[in-house]
């Protein structure tokens, strides 16, 4: 299993959108968008857990720096 940090996310990105995006590179176990405990609003980052480390690395290479929704900054991906 490989856990990926996904940063600089638009507050409107959904777990389902992230799941579909990462499933193009391999099997996704879970997607967890981190939310503020008081307001419940997304904090701009998430964790995506993939079953295969090689597939996770392929996703990092393909998606790091990509823009999921405009006009927000590029998303940042890295292994945790």
mmCIF file of the N, C-alpha and C atoms, coordinates in Angstrom:
data_MODEL
# 
_entry.id   MODEL 
# 
loop_
_atom_site.group_PDB 
_atom_site.id 
_atom_site.type_symbol 
_atom_site.label_atom_id 
_atom_site.label_alt_id 
_atom_site.label_comp_id 
_atom_site.label_asym_id 
_atom_site.label_entity_id 
_atom_site.label_seq_id 
_atom_site.pdbx_PDB_ins_code 
_atom_site.Cartn_x 
_atom_site.Cartn_y 
_atom_site.Cartn_z 
_atom_site.occupancy 
_atom_site.B_iso_or_equiv 
_atom_site.pdbx_formal_charge 
_atom_site.auth_seq_id 
_atom_site.auth_comp_id 
_atom_site.auth_asym_id 
_atom_site.auth_atom_id 
_atom_site.pdbx_PDB_model_num 
ATOM 1   N N  . UNK A 1 1  ? 0.842   -1.179 0.000   1.00 0.00 ? 1  UNK A N  1 
ATOM 2   C CA . UNK A 1 1  ? 0.000   0.000  0.000   1.00 0.00 ? 1  UNK A CA 1 
ATOM 3   C C  . UNK A 1 1  ? 0.891   1.246  0.000   1.00 0.00 ? 1  UNK A C  1 
ATOM 4   N N  . UNK A 1 2  ? 0.414   2.257  -0.668  1.00 0.00 ? 2  UNK A N  1 
ATOM 5   C CA . UNK A 1 2  ? 1.148   3.514  -0.767  1.00 0.00 ? 2  UNK A CA 1 
ATOM 6   C C  . UNK A 1 2  ? 0.173   4.651  -0.507  1.00 0.00 ? 2  UNK A C  1 
ATOM 7   N N  . UNK A 1 3  ? 0.516   5.521  0.424   1.00 0.00 ? 3  UNK A N  1 
ATOM 8   C CA . UNK A 1 3  ? -0.321  6.661  0.782   1.00 0.00 ? 3  UNK A CA 1 
ATOM 9   C C  . UNK A 1 3  ? 0.267   7.912  0.148   1.00 0.00 ? 3  UNK A C  1 
ATOM 10  N N  . UNK A 1 4  ? -0.537  8.639  -0.628  1.00 0.00 ? 4  UNK A N  1 
ATOM 11  C CA . UNK A 1 4  ? -0.070  9.833  -1.320  1.00 0.00 ? 4  UNK A CA 1 
ATOM 12  C C  . UNK A 1 4  ? -0.709  11.073 -0.727  1.00 0.00 ? 4  UNK A C  1 
ATOM 13  N N  . UNK A 1 5  ? 0.100   12.093 -0.535  1.00 0.00 ? 5  UNK A N  1 
ATOM 14  C CA . UNK A 1 5  ? -0.380  13.408 -0.114  1.00 0.00 ? 5  UNK A CA 1 
ATOM 15  C C  . UNK A 1 5  ? -0.707  14.185 -1.382  1.00 0.00 ? 5  UNK A C  1 
ATOM 16  N N  . UNK A 1 6  ? -1.891  14.796 -1.428  1.00 0.00 ? 6  UNK A N  1 
ATOM 17  C CA . UNK A 1 6  ? -2.302  15.623 -2.563  1.00 0.00 ? 6  UNK A CA 1 
ATOM 18  C C  . UNK A 1 6  ? -2.599  17.008 -2.005  1.00 0.00 ? 6  UNK A C  1 
ATOM 19  N N  . UNK A 1 7  ? -1.803  17.997 -2.397  1.00 0.00 ? 7  UNK A N  1 
ATOM 20  C CA . UNK A 1 7  ? -1.942  19.336 -1.840  1.00 0.00 ? 7  UNK A CA 1 
ATOM 21  C C  . UNK A 1 7  ? -2.388  20.367 -2.854  1.00 0.00 ? 7  UNK A C  1 
ATOM 22  N N  . UNK A 1 8  ? -2.674  21.569 -2.359  1.00 0.00 ? 8  UNK A N  1 
ATOM 23  C CA . UNK A 1 8  ? -3.121  22.702 -3.162  1.00 0.00 ? 8  UNK A CA 1 
ATOM 24  C C  . UNK A 1 8  ? -4.420  22.412 -3.906  1.00 0.00 ? 8  UNK A C  1 
ATOM 25  N N  . UNK A 1 9  ? -5.338  21.729 -3.239  1.00 0.00 ? 9  UNK A N  1 
ATOM 26  C CA . UNK A 1 9  ? -6.604  21.377 -3.883  1.00 0.00 ? 9  UNK A CA 1 
ATOM 27  C C  . UNK A 1 9  ? -7.620  22.505 -3.795  1.00 0.00 ? 9  UNK A C  1 
ATOM 28  N N  . UNK A 1 10 ? -8.369  22.652 -4.846  1.00 0.00 ? 10 UNK A N  1 
ATOM 29  C CA . UNK A 1 10 ? -9.522  23.543 -4.880  1.00 0.00 ? 10 UNK A CA 1 
ATOM 30  C C  . UNK A 1 10 ? -10.519 23.022 -3.837  1.00 0.00 ? 10 UNK A C  1 
ATOM 31  N N  . UNK A 1 11 ? -11.204 23.907 -3.162  1.00 0.00 ? 11 UNK A N  1 
ATOM 32  C CA . UNK A 1 11 ? -12.165 23.488 -2.133  1.00 0.00 ? 11 UNK A CA 1 
ATOM 33  C C  . UNK A 1 11 ? -13.366 22.760 -2.721  1.00 0.00 ? 11 UNK A C  1 
ATOM 34  N N  . UNK A 1 12 ? -13.548 22.832 -4.032  1.00 0.00 ? 12 UNK A N  1 
ATOM 35  C CA . UNK A 1 12 ? -14.685 22.159 -4.663  1.00 0.00 ? 12 UNK A CA 1 
ATOM 36  C C  . UNK A 1 12 ? -14.363 20.762 -5.182  1.00 0.00 ? 12 UNK A C  1 
ATOM 37  N N  . UNK A 1 13 ? -13.112 20.343 -5.108  1.00 0.00 ? 13 UNK A N  1 
ATOM 38  C CA . UNK A 1 13 ? -12.745 18.997 -5.557  1.00 0.00 ? 13 UNK A CA 1 
ATOM 39  C C  . UNK A 1 13 ? -13.374 17.977 -4.614  1.00 0.00 ? 13 UNK A C  1 
ATOM 40  N N  . UNK A 1 14 ? -14.000 16.945 -5.184  1.00 0.00 ? 14 UNK A N  1 
ATOM 41  C CA . UNK A 1 14 ? -14.671 15.928 -4.372  1.00 0.00 ? 14 UNK A CA 1 
ATOM 42  C C  . UNK A 1 14 ? -13.819 14.663 -4.275  1.00 0.00 ? 14 UNK A C  1 
ATOM 43  N N  . UNK A 1 15 ? -14.160 13.818 -3.312  1.00 0.00 ? 15 UNK A N  1 
ATOM 44  C CA . UNK A 1 15 ? -13.475 12.539 -3.162  1.00 0.00 ? 15 UNK A CA 1 
ATOM 45  C C  . UNK A 1 15 ? -13.666 11.697 -4.413  1.00 0.00 ? 15 UNK A C  1 
ATOM 46  N N  . UNK A 1 16 ? -14.851 11.725 -4.994  1.00 0.00 ? 16 UNK A N  1 
ATOM 47  C CA . UNK A 1 16 ? -15.129 10.935 -6.186  1.00 0.00 ? 16 UNK A CA 1 
ATOM 48  C C  . UNK A 1 16 ? -14.279 11.404 -7.377  1.00 0.00 ? 16 UNK A C  1 
ATOM 49  N N  . UNK A 1 17 ? -14.095 12.710 -7.519  1.00 0.00 ? 17 UNK A N  1 
ATOM 50  C CA . UNK A 1 17 ? -13.244 13.231 -8.589  1.00 0.00 ? 17 UNK A CA 1 
ATOM 51  C C  . UNK A 1 17 ? -11.797 12.759 -8.410  1.00 0.00 ? 17 UNK A C  1 
ATOM 52  N N  . UNK A 1 18 ? -11.300 12.832 -7.192  1.00 0.00 ? 18 UNK A N  1 
ATOM 53  C CA . UNK A 1 18 ? -9.938  12.367 -6.931  1.00 0.00 ? 18 UNK A CA 1 
ATOM 54  C C  . UNK A 1 18 ? -9.813  10.865 -7.180  1.00 0.00 ? 18 UNK A C  1 
ATOM 55  N N  . UNK A 1 19 ? -10.805 10.108 -6.750  1.00 0.00 ? 19 UNK A N  1 
ATOM 56  C CA . UNK A 1 19 ? -10.785 8.657  -6.963  1.00 0.00 ? 19 UNK A CA 1 
ATOM 57  C C  . UNK A 1 19 ? -10.706 8.343  -8.460  1.00 0.00 ? 19 UNK A C  1 
ATOM 58  N N  . UNK A 1 20 ? -11.568 8.966  -9.253  1.00 0.00 ? 20 UNK A N  1 
ATOM 59  C CA . UNK A 1 20 ? -11.565 8.712  -10.700 1.00 0.00 ? 20 UNK A CA 1 
ATOM 60  C C  . UNK A 1 20 ? -10.225 9.106  -11.323 1.00 0.00 ? 20 UNK A C  1 
ATOM 61  N N  . UNK A 1 21 ? -9.677  10.222 -10.891 1.00 0.00 ? 21 UNK A N  1 
ATOM 62  C CA . UNK A 1 21 ? -8.403  10.692 -11.420 1.00 0.00 ? 21 UNK A CA 1 
ATOM 63  C C  . UNK A 1 21 ? -7.284  9.689  -11.158 1.00 0.00 ? 21 UNK A C  1 
ATOM 64  N N  . UNK A 1 22 ? -7.192  9.195  -9.931  1.00 0.00 ? 22 UNK A N  1 
ATOM 65  C CA . UNK A 1 22 ? -6.119  8.278  -9.560  1.00 0.00 ? 22 UNK A CA 1 
ATOM 66  C C  . UNK A 1 22 ? -6.362  6.860  -10.054 1.00 0.00 ? 22 UNK A C  1 
ATOM 67  N N  . UNK A 1 23 ? -7.606  6.467  -10.229 1.00 0.00 ? 23 UNK A N  1 
ATOM 68  C CA . UNK A 1 23 ? -7.896  5.120  -10.729 1.00 0.00 ? 23 UNK A CA 1 
ATOM 69  C C  . UNK A 1 23 ? -7.412  4.924  -12.161 1.00 0.00 ? 23 UNK A C  1 
ATOM 70  N N  . UNK A 1 24 ? -7.147  5.998  -12.871 1.00 0.00 ? 24 UNK A N  1 
ATOM 71  C CA . UNK A 1 24 ? -6.573  5.888  -14.211 1.00 0.00 ? 24 UNK A CA 1 
ATOM 72  C C  . UNK A 1 24 ? -5.161  5.295  -14.149 1.00 0.00 ? 24 UNK A C  1 
ATOM 73  N N  . UNK A 1 25 ? -4.535  5.294  -12.962 1.00 0.00 ? 25 UNK A N  1 
ATOM 74  C CA . UNK A 1 25 ? -3.167  4.811  -12.794 1.00 0.00 ? 25 UNK A CA 1 
ATOM 75  C C  . UNK A 1 25 ? -3.076  3.541  -11.967 1.00 0.00 ? 25 UNK A C  1 
ATOM 76  N N  . UNK A 1 26 ? -4.173  3.122  -11.363 1.00 0.00 ? 26 UNK A N  1 
ATOM 77  C CA . UNK A 1 26 ? -4.158  1.898  -10.569 1.00 0.00 ? 26 UNK A CA 1 
ATOM 78  C C  . UNK A 1 26 ? -5.307  1.856  -9.579  1.00 0.00 ? 26 UNK A C  1 
ATOM 79  N N  . UNK A 1 27 ? -5.307  0.813  -8.775  1.00 0.00 ? 27 UNK A N  1 
ATOM 80  C CA . UNK A 1 27 ? -6.384  0.606  -7.810  1.00 0.00 ? 27 UNK A CA 1 
ATOM 81  C C  . UNK A 1 27 ? -6.242  1.551  -6.620  1.00 0.00 ? 27 UNK A C  1 
ATOM 82  N N  . UNK A 1 28 ? -7.345  2.229  -6.302  1.00 0.00 ? 28 UNK A N  1 
ATOM 83  C CA . UNK A 1 28 ? -7.392  3.153  -5.173  1.00 0.00 ? 28 UNK A CA 1 
ATOM 84  C C  . UNK A 1 28 ? -8.150  2.491  -4.028  1.00 0.00 ? 28 UNK A C  1 
ATOM 85  N N  . UNK A 1 29 ? -7.535  2.465  -2.859  1.00 0.00 ? 29 UNK A N  1 
ATOM 86  C CA . UNK A 1 29 ? -8.166  1.881  -1.680  1.00 0.00 ? 29 UNK A CA 1 
ATOM 87  C C  . UNK A 1 29 ? -9.107  2.896  -1.047  1.00 0.00 ? 29 UNK A C  1 
ATOM 88  N N  . UNK A 1 30 ? -8.607  4.120  -0.843  1.00 0.00 ? 30 UNK A N  1 
ATOM 89  C CA . UNK A 1 30 ? -9.446  5.156  -0.250  1.00 0.00 ? 30 UNK A CA 1 
ATOM 90  C C  . UNK A 1 30 ? -8.920  6.531  -0.567  1.00 0.00 ? 30 UNK A C  1 
ATOM 91  N N  . UNK A 1 31 ? -9.837  7.492  -0.512  1.00 0.00 ? 31 UNK A N  1 
ATOM 92  C CA . UNK A 1 31 ? -9.513  8.915  -0.688  1.00 0.00 ? 31 UNK A CA 1 
ATOM 93  C C  . UNK A 1 31 ? -10.059 9.627  0.532   1.00 0.00 ? 31 UNK A C  1 
ATOM 94  N N  . UNK A 1 32 ? -9.225  10.466 1.140   1.00 0.00 ? 32 UNK A N  1 
ATOM 95  C CA . UNK A 1 32 ? -9.662  11.189 2.339   1.00 0.00 ? 32 UNK A CA 1 
ATOM 96  C C  . UNK A 1 32 ? -9.293  12.659 2.195   1.00 0.00 ? 32 UNK A C  1 
ATOM 97  N N  . UNK A 1 33 ? -10.318 13.498 1.952   1.00 0.00 ? 33 UNK A N  1 
ATOM 98  C CA . UNK A 1 33 ? -10.105 14.940 1.897   1.00 0.00 ? 33 UNK A CA 1 
ATOM 99  C C  . UNK A 1 33 ? -10.153 15.463 3.325   1.00 0.00 ? 33 UNK A C  1 
ATOM 100 N N  . UNK A 1 34 ? -9.119  16.164 3.734   1.00 0.00 ? 34 UNK A N  1 
ATOM 101 C CA . UNK A 1 34 ? -9.034  16.667 5.100   1.00 0.00 ? 34 UNK A CA 1 
ATOM 102 C C  . UNK A 1 34 ? -9.897  17.921 5.233   1.00 0.00 ? 34 UNK A C  1 
ATOM 103 N N  . UNK A 1 35 ? -10.704 17.941 6.282   1.00 0.00 ? 35 UNK A N  1 
ATOM 104 C CA . UNK A 1 35 ? -11.628 19.053 6.533   1.00 0.00 ? 35 UNK A CA 1 
ATOM 105 C C  . UNK A 1 35 ? -11.319 19.697 7.883   1.00 0.00 ? 35 UNK A C  1 
ATOM 106 N N  . UNK A 1 36 ? -11.611 20.984 7.964   1.00 0.00 ? 36 UNK A N  1 
ATOM 107 C CA . UNK A 1 36 ? -11.473 21.716 9.209   1.00 0.00 ? 36 UNK A CA 1 
ATOM 108 C C  . UNK A 1 36 ? -12.483 21.169 10.219  1.00 0.00 ? 36 UNK A C  1 
ATOM 109 N N  . UNK A 1 37 ? -12.044 20.884 11.420  1.00 0.00 ? 37 UNK A N  1 
ATOM 110 C CA . UNK A 1 37 ? -12.950 20.262 12.391  1.00 0.00 ? 37 UNK A CA 1 
ATOM 111 C C  . UNK A 1 37 ? -14.045 21.212 12.865  1.00 0.00 ? 37 UNK A C  1 
ATOM 112 N N  . UNK A 1 38 ? -13.793 22.523 12.841  1.00 0.00 ? 38 UNK A N  1 
ATOM 113 C CA . UNK A 1 38 ? -14.804 23.477 13.301  1.00 0.00 ? 38 UNK A CA 1 
ATOM 114 C C  . UNK A 1 38 ? -15.796 23.854 12.206  1.00 0.00 ? 38 UNK A C  1 
ATOM 115 N N  . UNK A 1 39 ? -15.278 24.206 11.040  1.00 0.00 ? 39 UNK A N  1 
ATOM 116 C CA . UNK A 1 39 ? -16.163 24.677 9.966   1.00 0.00 ? 39 UNK A CA 1 
ATOM 117 C C  . UNK A 1 39 ? -16.642 23.558 9.058   1.00 0.00 ? 39 UNK A C  1 
ATOM 118 N N  . UNK A 1 40 ? -15.901 22.447 9.003   1.00 0.00 ? 40 UNK A N  1 
ATOM 119 C CA . UNK A 1 40 ? -16.250 21.352 8.106   1.00 0.00 ? 40 UNK A CA 1 
ATOM 120 C C  . UNK A 1 40 ? -15.826 21.593 6.660   1.00 0.00 ? 40 UNK A C  1 
ATOM 121 N N  . UNK A 1 41 ? -15.175 22.720 6.409   1.00 0.00 ? 41 UNK A N  1 
ATOM 122 C CA . UNK A 1 41 ? -14.740 23.047 5.046   1.00 0.00 ? 41 UNK A CA 1 
ATOM 123 C C  . UNK A 1 41 ? -13.431 22.335 4.720   1.00 0.00 ? 41 UNK A C  1 
ATOM 124 N N  . UNK A 1 42 ? -13.226 21.984 3.450   1.00 0.00 ? 42 UNK A N  1 
ATOM 125 C CA . UNK A 1 42 ? -11.970 21.342 3.051   1.00 0.00 ? 42 UNK A CA 1 
ATOM 126 C C  . UNK A 1 42 ? -10.780 22.257 3.331   1.00 0.00 ? 42 UNK A C  1 
ATOM 127 N N  . UNK A 1 43 ? -9.671  21.646 3.753   1.00 0.00 ? 43 UNK A N  1 
ATOM 128 C CA . UNK A 1 43 ? -8.467  22.413 4.086   1.00 0.00 ? 43 UNK A CA 1 
ATOM 129 C C  . UNK A 1 43 ? -7.502  22.526 2.920   1.00 0.00 ? 43 UNK A C  1 
ATOM 130 N N  . UNK A 1 44 ? -7.841  21.961 1.763   1.00 0.00 ? 44 UNK A N  1 
ATOM 131 C CA . UNK A 1 44 ? -7.007  22.113 0.580   1.00 0.00 ? 44 UNK A CA 1 
ATOM 132 C C  . UNK A 1 44 ? -6.020  20.986 0.341   1.00 0.00 ? 44 UNK A C  1 
ATOM 133 N N  . UNK A 1 45 ? -6.167  19.891 1.094   1.00 0.00 ? 45 UNK A N  1 
ATOM 134 C CA . UNK A 1 45 ? -5.303  18.743 0.828   1.00 0.00 ? 45 UNK A CA 1 
ATOM 135 C C  . UNK A 1 45 ? -6.040  17.448 1.147   1.00 0.00 ? 45 UNK A C  1 
ATOM 136 N N  . UNK A 1 46 ? -5.488  16.353 0.620   1.00 0.00 ? 46 UNK A N  1 
ATOM 137 C CA . UNK A 1 46 ? -6.121  15.042 0.785   1.00 0.00 ? 46 UNK A CA 1 
ATOM 138 C C  . UNK A 1 46 ? -5.046  13.967 0.809   1.00 0.00 ? 46 UNK A C  1 
ATOM 139 N N  . UNK A 1 47 ? -5.463  12.771 1.151   1.00 0.00 ? 47 UNK A N  1 
ATOM 140 C CA . UNK A 1 47 ? -4.607  11.591 1.069   1.00 0.00 ? 47 UNK A CA 1 
ATOM 141 C C  . UNK A 1 47 ? -5.311  10.567 0.201   1.00 0.00 ? 47 UNK A C  1 
ATOM 142 N N  . UNK A 1 48 ? -4.546  9.980  -0.728  1.00 0.00 ? 48 UNK A N  1 
ATOM 143 C CA . UNK A 1 48 ? -5.060  8.932  -1.607  1.00 0.00 ? 48 UNK A CA 1 
ATOM 144 C C  . UNK A 1 48 ? -4.225  7.694  -1.341  1.00 0.00 ? 48 UNK A C  1 
ATOM 145 N N  . UNK A 1 49 ? -4.883  6.615  -0.982  1.00 0.00 ? 49 UNK A N  1 
ATOM 146 C CA . UNK A 1 49 ? -4.177  5.365  -0.712  1.00 0.00 ? 49 UNK A CA 1 
ATOM 147 C C  . UNK A 1 49 ? -4.361  4.431  -1.898  1.00 0.00 ? 49 UNK A C  1 
ATOM 148 N N  . UNK A 1 50 ? -3.229  3.981  -2.450  1.00 0.00 ? 50 UNK A N  1 
ATOM 149 C CA . UNK A 1 50 ? -3.238  3.068  -3.589  1.00 0.00 ? 50 UNK A CA 1 
ATOM 150 C C  . UNK A 1 50 ? -2.613  1.741  -3.172  1.00 0.00 ? 50 UNK A C  1 
ATOM 151 N N  . UNK A 1 51 ? -3.044  0.650  -3.820  1.00 0.00 ? 51 UNK A N  1 
ATOM 152 C CA . UNK A 1 51 ? -2.581  -0.676 -3.421  1.00 0.00 ? 51 UNK A CA 1 
ATOM 153 C C  . UNK A 1 51 ? -1.172  -0.993 -3.891  1.00 0.00 ? 51 UNK A C  1 
ATOM 154 N N  . UNK A 1 52 ? -0.730  -0.381 -4.983  1.00 0.00 ? 52 UNK A N  1 
ATOM 155 C CA . UNK A 1 52 ? 0.519   -0.758 -5.602  1.00 0.00 ? 52 UNK A CA 1 
ATOM 156 C C  . UNK A 1 52 ? 1.461   0.442  -5.652  1.00 0.00 ? 52 UNK A C  1 
ATOM 157 N N  . UNK A 1 53 ? 2.666   0.271  -5.127  1.00 0.00 ? 53 UNK A N  1 
ATOM 158 C CA . UNK A 1 53 ? 3.634   1.376  -5.071  1.00 0.00 ? 53 UNK A CA 1 
ATOM 159 C C  . UNK A 1 53 ? 4.052   1.843  -6.466  1.00 0.00 ? 53 UNK A C  1 
ATOM 160 N N  . UNK A 1 54 ? 4.211   0.926  -7.415  1.00 0.00 ? 54 UNK A N  1 
ATOM 161 C CA . UNK A 1 54 ? 4.615   1.310  -8.771  1.00 0.00 ? 54 UNK A CA 1 
ATOM 162 C C  . UNK A 1 54 ? 3.522   2.141  -9.442  1.00 0.00 ? 54 UNK A C  1 
ATOM 163 N N  . UNK A 1 55 ? 2.266   1.761  -9.237  1.00 0.00 ? 55 UNK A N  1 
ATOM 164 C CA . UNK A 1 55 ? 1.153   2.528  -9.794  1.00 0.00 ? 55 UNK A CA 1 
ATOM 165 C C  . UNK A 1 55 ? 1.065   3.905  -9.135  1.00 0.00 ? 55 UNK A C  1 
ATOM 166 N N  . UNK A 1 56 ? 1.333   3.963  -7.841  1.00 0.00 ? 56 UNK A N  1 
ATOM 167 C CA . UNK A 1 56 ? 1.320   5.242  -7.126  1.00 0.00 ? 56 UNK A CA 1 
ATOM 168 C C  . UNK A 1 56 ? 2.407   6.156  -7.671  1.00 0.00 ? 56 UNK A C  1 
ATOM 169 N N  . UNK A 1 57 ? 3.593   5.623  -7.921  1.00 0.00 ? 57 UNK A N  1 
ATOM 170 C CA . UNK A 1 57 ? 4.682   6.423  -8.483  1.00 0.00 ? 57 UNK A CA 1 
ATOM 171 C C  . UNK A 1 57 ? 4.326   6.917  -9.890  1.00 0.00 ? 57 UNK A C  1 
ATOM 172 N N  . UNK A 1 58 ? 3.641   6.076  -10.660 1.00 0.00 ? 58 UNK A N  1 
ATOM 173 C CA . UNK A 1 58 ? 3.203   6.490  -11.992 1.00 0.00 ? 58 UNK A CA 1 
ATOM 174 C C  . UNK A 1 58 ? 2.211   7.651  -11.885 1.00 0.00 ? 58 UNK A C  1 
ATOM 175 N N  . UNK A 1 59 ? 1.299   7.583  -10.916 1.00 0.00 ? 59 UNK A N  1 
ATOM 176 C CA . UNK A 1 59 ? 0.337   8.665  -10.699 1.00 0.00 ? 59 UNK A CA 1 
ATOM 177 C C  . UNK A 1 59 ? 1.052   9.954  -10.295 1.00 0.00 ? 59 UNK A C  1 
ATOM 178 N N  . UNK A 1 60 ? 2.057   9.841  -9.438  1.00 0.00 ? 60 UNK A N  1 
ATOM 179 C CA . UNK A 1 60 ? 2.815   11.018 -9.010  1.00 0.00 ? 60 UNK A CA 1 
ATOM 180 C C  . UNK A 1 60 ? 3.484   11.675 -10.216 1.00 0.00 ? 60 UNK A C  1 
ATOM 181 N N  . UNK A 1 61 ? 4.148   10.863 -11.026 1.00 0.00 ? 61 UNK A N  1 
ATOM 182 C CA . UNK A 1 61 ? 4.839   11.411 -12.201 1.00 0.00 ? 61 UNK A CA 1 
ATOM 183 C C  . UNK A 1 61 ? 3.858   12.075 -13.168 1.00 0.00 ? 61 UNK A C  1 
ATOM 184 N N  . UNK A 1 62 ? 2.700   11.500 -13.340 1.00 0.00 ? 62 UNK A N  1 
ATOM 185 C CA . UNK A 1 62 ? 1.725   12.028 -14.304 1.00 0.00 ? 62 UNK A CA 1 
ATOM 186 C C  . UNK A 1 62 ? 0.960   13.237 -13.779 1.00 0.00 ? 62 UNK A C  1 
ATOM 187 N N  . UNK A 1 63 ? 0.658   13.258 -12.479 1.00 0.00 ? 63 UNK A N  1 
ATOM 188 C CA . UNK A 1 63 ? -0.265  14.266 -11.953 1.00 0.00 ? 63 UNK A CA 1 
ATOM 189 C C  . UNK A 1 63 ? 0.395   15.396 -11.173 1.00 0.00 ? 63 UNK A C  1 
ATOM 190 N N  . UNK A 1 64 ? 1.612   15.216 -10.729 1.00 0.00 ? 64 UNK A N  1 
ATOM 191 C CA . UNK A 1 64 ? 2.261   16.265 -9.943  1.00 0.00 ? 64 UNK A CA 1 
ATOM 192 C C  . UNK A 1 64 ? 2.362   17.544 -10.773 1.00 0.00 ? 64 UNK A C  1 
ATOM 193 N N  . UNK A 1 65 ? 1.866   18.636 -10.213 1.00 0.00 ? 65 UNK A N  1 
ATOM 194 C CA . UNK A 1 65 ? 1.891   19.913 -10.910 1.00 0.00 ? 65 UNK A CA 1 
ATOM 195 C C  . UNK A 1 65 ? 0.696   20.150 -11.805 1.00 0.00 ? 65 UNK A C  1 
ATOM 196 N N  . UNK A 1 66 ? -0.211  19.179 -11.875 1.00 0.00 ? 66 UNK A N  1 
ATOM 197 C CA . UNK A 1 66 ? -1.389  19.364 -12.732 1.00 0.00 ? 66 UNK A CA 1 
ATOM 198 C C  . UNK A 1 66 ? -2.411  20.272 -12.055 1.00 0.00 ? 66 UNK A C  1 
ATOM 199 N N  . UNK A 1 67 ? -3.268  20.848 -12.849 1.00 0.00 ? 67 UNK A N  1 
ATOM 200 C CA . UNK A 1 67 ? -4.314  21.728 -12.337 1.00 0.00 ? 67 UNK A CA 1 
ATOM 201 C C  . UNK A 1 67 ? -5.639  20.995 -12.448 1.00 0.00 ? 67 UNK A C  1 
ATOM 202 N N  . UNK A 1 68 ? -6.286  20.772 -11.308 1.00 0.00 ? 68 UNK A N  1 
ATOM 203 C CA . UNK A 1 68 ? -7.551  20.037 -11.311 1.00 0.00 ? 68 UNK A CA 1 
ATOM 204 C C  . UNK A 1 68 ? -8.738  20.938 -11.600 1.00 0.00 ? 68 UNK A C  1 
ATOM 205 N N  . UNK A 1 69 ? -8.720  22.125 -11.049 1.00 0.00 ? 69 UNK A N  1 
ATOM 206 C CA . UNK A 1 69 ? -9.783  23.098 -11.280 1.00 0.00 ? 69 UNK A CA 1 
ATOM 207 C C  . UNK A 1 69 ? -9.158  24.477 -11.317 1.00 0.00 ? 69 UNK A C  1 
ATOM 208 N N  . UNK A 1 70 ? -9.528  25.269 -12.265 1.00 0.00 ? 70 UNK A N  1 
ATOM 209 C CA . UNK A 1 70 ? -8.984  26.623 -12.393 1.00 0.00 ? 70 UNK A CA 1 
ATOM 210 C C  . UNK A 1 70 ? -9.759  27.579 -11.528 1.00 0.00 ? 70 UNK A C  1 
ATOM 211 N N  . UNK A 1 71 ? -9.234  28.676 -11.076 1.00 0.00 ? 71 UNK A N  1 
ATOM 212 C CA . UNK A 1 71 ? -7.915  29.245 -11.313 1.00 0.00 ? 71 UNK A CA 1 
ATOM 213 C C  . UNK A 1 71 ? -6.942  28.920 -10.199 1.00 0.00 ? 71 UNK A C  1 
ATOM 214 N N  . UNK A 1 72 ? -7.119  27.822 -9.530  1.00 0.00 ? 72 UNK A N  1 
ATOM 215 C CA . UNK A 1 72 ? -6.300  27.483 -8.374  1.00 0.00 ? 72 UNK A CA 1 
ATOM 216 C C  . UNK A 1 72 ? -4.930  26.969 -8.779  1.00 0.00 ? 72 UNK A C  1 
ATOM 217 N N  . UNK A 1 73 ? -3.985  26.963 -7.853  1.00 0.00 ? 73 UNK A N  1 
ATOM 218 C CA . UNK A 1 73 ? -2.612  26.564 -8.189  1.00 0.00 ? 73 UNK A CA 1 
ATOM 219 C C  . UNK A 1 73 ? -2.494  25.072 -8.509  1.00 0.00 ? 73 UNK A C  1 
ATOM 220 N N  . UNK A 1 74 ? -1.335  24.716 -8.992  1.00 0.00 ? 74 UNK A N  1 
ATOM 221 C CA . UNK A 1 74 ? -1.046  23.330 -9.320  1.00 0.00 ? 74 UNK A CA 1 
ATOM 222 C C  . UNK A 1 74 ? -1.155  22.451 -8.081  1.00 0.00 ? 74 UNK A C  1 
ATOM 223 N N  . UNK A 1 75 ? -1.650  21.227 -8.276  1.00 0.00 ? 75 UNK A N  1 
ATOM 224 C CA . UNK A 1 75 ? -1.692  20.322 -7.134  1.00 0.00 ? 75 UNK A CA 1 
ATOM 225 C C  . UNK A 1 75 ? -0.302  19.746 -6.912  1.00 0.00 ? 75 UNK A C  1 
ATOM 226 N N  . UNK A 1 76 ? -0.033  19.380 -5.694  1.00 0.00 ? 76 UNK A N  1 
ATOM 227 C CA . UNK A 1 76 ? 1.265   18.840 -5.287  1.00 0.00 ? 76 UNK A CA 1 
ATOM 228 C C  . UNK A 1 76 ? 1.042   17.423 -4.803  1.00 0.00 ? 76 UNK A C  1 
ATOM 229 N N  . UNK A 1 77 ? 1.845   16.482 -5.308  1.00 0.00 ? 77 UNK A N  1 
ATOM 230 C CA . UNK A 1 77 ? 1.742   15.090 -4.910  1.00 0.00 ? 77 UNK A CA 1 
ATOM 231 C C  . UNK A 1 77 ? 3.061   14.600 -4.380  1.00 0.00 ? 77 UNK A C  1 
ATOM 232 N N  . UNK A 1 78 ? 2.995   13.779 -3.336  1.00 0.00 ? 78 UNK A N  1 
ATOM 233 C CA . UNK A 1 78 ? 4.210   13.128 -2.844  1.00 0.00 ? 78 UNK A CA 1 
ATOM 234 C C  . UNK A 1 78 ? 3.812   11.933 -2.008  1.00 0.00 ? 78 UNK A C  1 
ATOM 235 N N  . UNK A 1 79 ? 4.724   10.991 -1.904  1.00 0.00 ? 79 UNK A N  1 
ATOM 236 C CA . UNK A 1 79 ? 4.521   9.814  -1.059  1.00 0.00 ? 79 UNK A CA 1 
ATOM 237 C C  . UNK A 1 79 ? 4.634   10.216 0.391   1.00 0.00 ? 79 UNK A C  1 
ATOM 238 N N  . UNK A 1 80 ? 3.864   9.542  1.232   1.00 0.00 ? 80 UNK A N  1 
ATOM 239 C CA . UNK A 1 80 ? 3.978   9.815  2.671   1.00 0.00 ? 80 UNK A CA 1 
ATOM 240 C C  . UNK A 1 80 ? 4.574   8.616  3.367   1.00 0.00 ? 80 UNK A C  1 
# 
